[in-house]
Amino acid sequence: MTSKAHSQHRYRVGEHVRFVFGVTKVEGTIMEDRGPIGVGGRRLYRIRFQFESDEEPMYIELPAADLEEVNGEQISKSQ
């Protein structure tokens, strides 16, 4: 798939997404659309996530191609 096809989908701030972190799939919330600043103009997103509800939230920036929507599923209340 070309990077052009990946950049077609745009997530919105507040949307819940799923992505691979290490060997684990985690869920998080889009906090910021960083724009097409990635390699080859890939759109990057800043995502907030937590492993446990009592842990401090963590942030990561990922391209849209590495994200999948959490369609109507309930995300943990800590998000």
N, C-alpha and C positions, 0 to 999 in steps of 0.2 A: 504494500500500500504506500502511496506517495505521501510526503509530508503535507501536500496540498489537501489531500483527503482528510488527514488528521485535523487540520486547522479549521475544517468546516464546522465542527461542533463547538459552540461557545457555552461555557457554564456561567451561571450568574452567582453573584455574592449571596451567600446563605444556602446554596444548594448543597445537598449531602452527596458525597461521593465515596467510592471504595477504591483502594489502591493497595499494591503490595509494598510492605515495609519489611525488608529483610526476607524472611521466609513466611511471614504472616500477612494475611489480608486484613486491613484495618479500614475503618470508616472515619470520615472527617467532614468538616464543613469548609466550603470555599470562603475565605476571608477577604481575598483580593485578587482581581484580575490584573496580572502584571503586564499584560500586553504581549506583542510578538517580539520578545527580547531574547528568545532562546536560539539555539543553533539553527540556522536556515530559516529564521523567522517563526519558529514554533512559539505558540502562545503558552505562557507559563501562568500558573495559578499558585497562590499561597494558601495552604490548607492547615487548619488547626485540627489536632486529634489527641486522644488520650487512650492509653491502654487500660487503665483502671480509673474509676471515678474519683478516687482520692489522690491521684497523681496530678502533678502540674501539667497543664496542656503543653504540647509540643507543636512546632510549626515546621512545614517543609514546603518547598517549591517544586512543582512537577508540571510537565507538559500535559496537555489535554489527552494525548495518545495513551498516557499511563493511567488515566482515570476512567471509571465507569460510574454511571448514575446509580443511586440507590432509589429506585422508583417506588415512591409511596411507602417504603418500609420504615419502620420505626428505628431511629438511631438512638444510641444510649442517651439517657437524660443528662449526662455530664457534658455533652457537646453543645 
